[in-house]
């Protein structure tokens, strides 16, 4: 079946994390992207100038017209993350939010293009709210697709954060293959910081699996047995913040660094610093007020806010030996989550957040830092997308 890379399109693309990950696998190429955000388009085309990216409202753009503009050849896969602000745990979770209806525009494109596969990623709530899960299931069945759906933790696929994402993988029945869950690549036998326990714990204990990966915050608790744990311990070790960020220069002075001081020290750092990267961009501190800086300085590494009863993440500091929590569009604000740098009195820089999201240092951002943090908060981790792409290629090719 497989002779050459297959074409893909991404709807609601943002900076194209899904599409980039699929292209990086070598099994797919990007035919085109679509999003309403001009800064997202500008950022993507800074890095991929030859890829067609249509800026516009999908509700007003016909799939037929879009297909013509990307060359007329129907894609092998349609990928996308319909806006999730109306469902996100970080938002109001208003079922009447008009953005929740955009998933039906995704369906409209799939129905017209009839790709052999389509993939939806979103916040976990899209599979926990029965009406949305049923809508996806009903659409897939009616259009002749078999689906796998579930919630993945990014840390188990080589990303240094416990970002949880709902994933729907759909294969058309004509392929004769049922989709499967991507297999975890990371957990391993190691010691890592637990924010819940406020100490270093061993991944060999059953309780550590749940606490480290943060399942207790969004989805129902997941219990694993000893046999499952043994298989997880044989995987690559979880990527800690130190593994991911340890080679970046500190931001303690007034000068914005553009040069690297250290050589890459870990496998993840080497992935993030491809040979094309000669200077550092988007690595600067935010303009915190003196009051905020003073409050940040009182937080110890890995420490939580005073309101421990509710395990608040506000004004909490990350730990070098731990994982990042979910990167949101507000990672500049210490009051919006656990975003304080492990050992500097500031929140994460754009470049640090990009690394945590799996985007290499060679990826350039357009717009202002406020635009860039929004784009990163909405992005799908590129490294995780590559894992999914390889799983799909293994199934089909």
C-alpha positions in Angstrom: 0.0 0.0 0.0 2.8 2.4 0.8 4.9 3.8 -2.1 5.5 7.4 -1.2 4.6 9.9 1.7 0.9 10.5 2.0 -0.7 13.9 1.9 -2.3 15.4 5.0 -4.2 18.6 5.9 -4.7 20.1 9.3 -7.8 22.1 10.2 -7.9 24.6 13.1 -4.2 24.2 12.6 -2.6 26.9 14.8 1.1 26.5 14.4 0.5 23.0 13.0 1.8 20.8 15.8 0.0 17.7 14.5 1.0 18.3 10.9 4.6 18.9 11.7 4.8 15.8 13.8 3.3 13.7 11.0 5.7 15.2 8.4 8.7 14.6 10.7 7.8 10.8 10.7 8.8 10.7 7.0 5.6 8.9 6.1 3.5 12.0 5.4 3.8 15.4 3.8 1.7 18.5 4.4 -0.7 19.5 1.6 -2.2 22.5 3.4 -3.5 24.0 6.7 -6.4 26.1 7.6 -7.0 28.5 10.6 -8.5 31.8 11.3 -5.4 33.2 13.2 -3.1 35.4 11.1 -0.2 35.1 13.6 -0.5 31.3 13.6 -0.2 31.4 9.8 2.7 33.8 9.8 4.6 31.7 12.4 4.1 28.5 10.5 5.1 30.0 7.2 8.3 31.4 8.8 9.3 27.8 9.2 7.5 26.2 6.2 7.4 28.9 3.5 6.4 26.5 0.8 3.3 25.0 2.5 -0.1 26.4 1.6 -1.8 27.9 4.7 -5.2 29.4 4.3 -6.2 32.1 6.8 -10.0 32.3 7.3 -13.2 31.3 9.1 -13.8 27.6 8.3 -17.5 28.2 8.6 -17.3 30.4 5.5 -14.8 28.3 3.5 -16.1 25.4 1.5 -14.1 22.2 1.5 -14.3 22.1 -2.3 -12.6 25.5 -2.6 -10.0 24.6 0.0 -9.2 21.4 -1.9 -8.8 23.3 -5.2 -6.4 25.7 -3.6 -4.2 22.9 -2.1 -3.8 21.3 -5.6 -6.9 19.3 -6.1 -5.7 16.0 -4.7 -7.7 14.6 -1.8 -5.6 14.1 1.3 -4.9 10.8 2.8 -5.6 12.2 6.3 -7.5 15.1 7.8 -6.2 16.2 11.2 -7.5 18.8 13.5 -8.4 20.2 16.9 -11.7 22.1 16.8 -11.5 25.0 19.4 -12.0 23.6 22.9 -12.4 26.7 25.0 -16.0 25.9 25.6 -15.0 22.6 27.1 -11.7 23.2 28.7 -11.3 22.8 32.4 -9.4 26.1 32.4 -12.5 27.9 31.0 -16.1 28.4 31.8 -17.1 25.0 30.3 -20.3 26.6 28.9 -22.2 23.9 26.8 -23.7 26.8 24.8 -20.3 28.3 23.8 -20.6 28.7 20.0 -17.1 27.4 19.6 -18.2 24.0 20.7 -20.2 23.7 17.4 -17.0 24.0 15.3 -16.5 20.2 15.5 -19.4 19.9 13.0 -17.3 22.0 10.5 -14.6 19.4 10.9 -17.1 16.7 10.1 -18.2 18.7 7.1 -14.7 18.6 5.7 -14.2 14.9 6.4 -17.5 14.1 4.7 -16.5 16.0 1.6 -12.9 14.9 1.4 -13.5 11.2 2.5 -9.9 10.6 3.6 -8.9 7.1 4.5 -8.1 8.4 8.0 -9.0 11.3 10.2 -7.7 12.3 13.6 -9.2 14.6 16.2 -7.4 15.8 19.3 -8.9 17.9 22.0 -9.2 18.5 25.7 -10.2 15.3 27.7 -13.7 16.7 28.3 -14.6 16.0 24.7 -14.6 12.3 25.5 -16.0 12.8 29.1 -19.1 14.8 28.0 -21.4 12.1 26.5 -23.0 14.3 23.9 -19.7 15.1 22.2 -18.4 11.5 22.3 -21.7 10.3 20.9 -21.6 12.9 18.1 -18.1 11.7 17.1 -19.1 8.0 17.3 -22.3 8.6 15.3 -20.5 10.6 12.6 -17.8 8.0 12.2 -20.2 5.1 12.0 -22.4 6.9 9.4 -19.4 7.7 7.2 -17.9 4.2 7.4 -15.0 4.7 9.9 -13.8 2.5 12.7 -12.5 4.6 15.6 -10.2 4.3 18.7 -10.6 7.0 21.3 -8.9 7.6 24.6 -6.9 10.1 26.7 -3.1 10.2 26.4 -0.7 11.7 28.9 2.1 13.5 26.9 4.8 12.5 29.5 4.4 8.9 28.5 5.4 9.8 24.9 8.6 11.7 25.6 7.3 15.2 26.4 8.4 16.8 29.7 4.8 17.7 30.8 1.8 16.0 32.1 -0.5 17.4 29.4 -3.5 15.2 28.9 -5.2 15.2 25.5 -8.2 13.3 24.1 -7.4 11.6 20.8 -9.7 10.0 18.2 -8.1 7.9 15.5 -10.5 6.9 12.7 -9.7 4.5 9.8 -12.1 4.0 7.0 -13.5 0.4 6.9 -12.3 0.0 3.3 -8.7 -0.2 4.8 -9.7 -3.4 6.6 -7.7 -2.3 9.7 -8.9 -1.2 13.1 -7.1 1.7 14.7 -5.1 1.1 17.9 -3.8 3.3 20.7 -0.3 4.7 20.3 2.0 2.7 22.6 3.7 4.6 25.4 7.4 5.2 24.8 8.4 6.6 28.2 8.1 5.9 31.9 11.1 3.8 32.9 12.7 3.0 36.2 13.8 6.2 37.7 13.3 8.7 40.6 11.2 11.8 39.9 9.7 14.7 41.9 6.0 14.3 42.9 4.3 17.7 43.4 1.5 15.9 45.3 3.9 14.3 47.8 6.4 17.2 47.7 9.3 14.8 47.4 11.3 12.6 45.1 9.6 9.2 44.5 10.4 6.0 42.7 8.5 5.1 39.5 8.6 1.5 40.7 5.7 2.1 43.1 2.2 1.7 41.9 1.1 4.9 43.6 3.8 7.0 41.9 2.4 6.3 38.5 -0.8 8.0 39.4 0.7 10.9 41.4 3.5 11.7 39.0 1.4 11.7 35.8 -1.3 13.8 37.5 -4.3 11.6 36.6 -6.1 12.9 39.6 -6.6 16.3 38.2 -8.8 15.7 35.1 -9.8 12.1 34.4 -11.0 9.4 36.8 -8.3 7.6 38.6 -6.5 4.9 36.6 -5.3 1.9 38.5 -2.6 -0.4 37.1 -1.5 -3.8 38.2 2.1 -5.0 38.8 2.3 -6.7 35.4 1.4 -3.4 33.6 3.8 -1.5 35.8 6.7 -3.9 34.9 6.1 -3.3 31.2 6.2 0.5 31.8 9.4 0.3 33.8 11.1 -1.2 30.7 10.4 1.9 28.6 12.6 5.0 28.2 12.8 7.2 31.3 10.4 10.1 31.7 11.9 13.4 30.4 12.3 15.8 33.3 12.5 19.6 33.1 16.2 19.3 33.8 16.5 16.9 30.8 14.6 19.3 28.6 15.9 22.8 29.7 19.2 22.3 31.4 21.3 23.6 28.6 19.5 26.9 28.1 21.2 30.0 29.5 19.9 31.7 32.7 17.8 34.9 32.5 19.2 36.6 35.5 20.6 39.7 33.8 19.2 42.5 31.7 20.7 41.1 28.5 18.6 38.8 26.4 20.7 35.8 25.5 21.0 34.8 21.8 23.9 32.3 22.2 24.1 29.0 23.9 26.6 28.6 26.8 26.4 24.8 27.2 26.4 22.0 24.8 23.3 19.8 24.8 23.6 17.3 27.6 20.7 14.9 27.1 18.9 13.2 24.2 16.0 15.5 24.4 18.2 18.6 24.3 19.9 17.3 21.2 16.5 16.8 19.5 15.6 20.4 20.5 18.8 21.8 19.1 19.1 20.5 15.5 22.2 21.4 13.5 20.4 24.2 11.7 20.1 26.1 15.0 23.0 28.6 15.3 21.5 31.2 17.7 18.8 31.3 20.4 15.5 33.1 19.9 12.4 33.9 22.1 14.3 33.3 25.3 13.6 36.3 27.6 12.1 37.0 30.9 8.7 38.5 31.3 8.3 42.0 32.9 7.2 40.9 36.4 6.4 43.6 38.9 8.5 43.9 42.0 5.6 42.6 44.1 5.2 39.5 41.9 9.0 38.9 41.9 9.0 39.1 45.7 6.1 36.6 45.9 7.9 34.2 43.5 11.1 34.4 45.4 9.4 33.0 48.5 8.4 29.8 46.7 10.9 26.9 47.1 11.7 24.5 44.3 8.7 22.2 43.7 6.7 24.1 46.3 3.0 24.7 46.3 0.9 27.7 47.2 -0.3 28.1 50.8 -3.8 26.9 50.1 -2.7 23.3 50.2 -6.2 22.1 51.0 -7.2 22.6 47.4 -3.8 21.8 45.9 -3.7 25.1 44.1 -1.2 25.4 41.3 -1.1 29.2 41.5 2.2 30.7 42.4 3.7 27.2 42.6 7.3 26.5 41.4 8.4 23.7 39.1 11.1 21.2 40.1 14.1 20.3 37.9 13.6 16.6 38.7 9.9 16.8 38.0 7.6 17.3 35.0 5.9 20.5 33.9 2.2 20.8 34.3 0.0 21.6 31.2 1.4 24.6 29.3 -1.5 27.0 28.8 -1.7 30.4 27.1 -1.1 32.1 30.4 2.3 30.5 31.3 3.7 34.0 31.7 1.4 34.5 34.8 2.6 32.9 38.0 -1.0 33.2 39.4 -2.4 31.1 36.6 -0.6 27.8 37.3 2.6 26.1 38.1 4.8 28.1 35.7 7.6 29.4 38.0 11.1 28.4 36.8 12.7 25.7 39.0 15.6 27.9 40.2 15.1 31.4 38.8 12.6 34.0 40.1 10.5 34.3 37.0 8.0 32.3 34.9 8.9 30.2 31.9 10.1 31.9 28.7 8.5 31.4 25.3 11.5 29.2 24.3 11.3 27.1 27.4 7.5 26.6 26.9 8.2 25.7 23.3 10.7 23.0 24.3 8.2 21.6 26.8 5.7 21.4 24.0 8.2 19.6 21.8 9.0 22.4 19.3 12.7 22.7 18.5 14.8 25.8 19.0 14.8 26.2 15.2 11.1 27.0 15.2 10.6 30.7 14.8 7.6 32.7 16.1 5.9 35.7 14.6 4.0 38.3 16.6 4.5 39.6 20.1 5.4 37.4 23.1 1.7 37.6 24.1 0.8 36.1 20.7 3.5 33.4 21.0 2.3 32.2 24.4 -1.2 31.9 23.1 0.0 29.9 20.1 2.0 27.6 22.4 -0.9 27.1 24.8 -3.2 26.0 22.0 -0.6 23.8 20.3 -0.4 20.0 20.2 3.0 18.7 21.3 5.0 18.0 18.1 6.9 15.1 19.6 3.7 13.3 20.6 2.3 13.9 17.1 5.4 12.1 15.6 4.7 9.1 17.9 1.0 9.0 16.7 2.2 9.3 13.0 4.6 6.4 13.4 1.8 4.2 15.0 -0.5 5.0 12.1 2.2 4.3 9.5 2.9 1.0 11.3 -0.8 0.0 11.2 -1.3 1.0 7.6 2.0 0.6 5.7 
